[in-house]
Amino acid sequence: MEKPFTPVPTIKVNKQLATISFTIPLSVLETDNLSGWKIYITTYDYDGIESVLRPLTPEGGQWAFGGGQPTDPKIMDDILIKIN
């Protein structure tokens, strides 16, 4: 069963190379082999002033995303990484 883990990965962005690197200690994952693993990464927008994820509503608004219900998953971008 998939489960989130803590601590969160260390993330480094290199704009010149257009790369994002995630560092996760293998000890956190309780394995020494990532073969066959699938890693699903999602993003969403965070309101730093209010310290909350931006709301999602059917109509949207100046500070809210539209096109969904408040209870829908809050995912803007996602990627599935399959490790062979």
Secondary structure per residue as TSV (DSSP state, phi and psi in degrees):
chain	resnum	aa	ss	phi	psi
A	1	M	-	360.0	134.0
A	2	E	-	-72.9	145.8
A	3	K	-	-150.0	147.9
A	4	P	-	-69.5	159.6
A	5	F	-	-131.3	159.5
A	6	T	S	-133.5	150.7
A	7	P	S	-72.3	162.3
A	8	V	-	-68.7	156.2
A	9	P	-	-67.9	155.1
A	10	T	E	-79.5	132.8
A	11	I	E	-120.1	130.9
A	12	K	E	-126.8	134.7
A	13	V	E	-111.6	130.2
A	14	N	E	-118.0	100.5
A	15	K	T	-66.0	-35.2
A	16	Q	T	-64.6	-39.0
A	17	L	T	-93.4	-4.1
A	18	A	T	55.5	48.3
A	19	T	E	-127.9	152.7
A	20	I	E	-125.2	126.6
A	21	S	E	-113.4	134.3
A	22	F	E	-113.0	130.8
A	23	T	E	-115.6	121.0
A	24	I	-	-127.3	120.5
A	25	P	-	-62.8	132.4
A	26	L	H	-59.8	-28.0
A	27	S	H	-61.9	-31.8
A	28	V	H	-67.7	-35.5
A	29	L	H	-83.8	-7.7
A	30	E	T	57.6	44.8
A	31	T	-	-155.0	163.4
A	32	D	S	-120.3	10.6
A	33	N	-	-144.2	121.0
A	34	L	-	-96.9	5.4
A	35	S	T	-57.8	129.4
A	36	G	T	86.4	-3.6
A	37	W	-	-73.9	151.2
A	38	K	E	-122.7	130.4
A	39	I	E	-120.2	124.1
A	40	Y	E	-111.3	119.0
A	41	I	E	-114.6	133.1
A	42	T	E	-127.2	157.8
A	43	T	E	-130.7	158.2
A	44	Y	-	-157.4	166.9
A	45	D	-	-91.9	138.1
A	46	Y	E	-114.8	129.8
A	47	D	E	-86.3	102.3
A	48	G	T	-67.8	-25.7
A	49	I	T	-73.5	-46.0
A	50	E	T	-87.7	-12.0
A	51	S	T	59.9	45.5
A	52	V	E	-143.5	160.2
A	53	L	E	-69.8	142.8
A	54	R	-	-61.8	142.7
A	55	P	-	-69.7	155.6
A	56	L	E	-118.9	125.7
A	57	T	E	-136.0	160.7
A	58	P	S	-59.1	-39.0
A	59	E	S	-95.4	-17.6
A	60	G	-	72.5	-173.6
A	61	G	B	177.1	-173.0
A	62	Q	T	-58.6	-39.9
A	63	W	T	-120.1	17.1
A	64	A	B	-130.8	146.6
A	65	F	E	-85.9	146.9
A	66	G	E	-109.0	164.7
A	67	G	S	103.0	10.3
A	68	G	S	-154.9	179.2
A	69	Q	-	-97.1	153.4
A	70	P	T	-56.3	-25.2
A	71	T	T	-91.0	-3.9
A	72	D	S	-67.6	155.4
A	73	P	-	-59.0	138.1
A	74	K	-	-94.9	89.1
A	75	I	-	-133.9	122.0
A	76	M	S	-96.2	-48.6
A	77	D	E	-130.6	149.8
A	78	D	E	-150.6	158.7
A	79	I	E	-149.8	138.7
A	80	L	E	-107.3	123.0
A	81	I	E	-107.8	121.6
A	82	K	E	-107.4	125.1
A	83	I	-	-100.5	121.8
A	84	N	-	-88.1	360.0
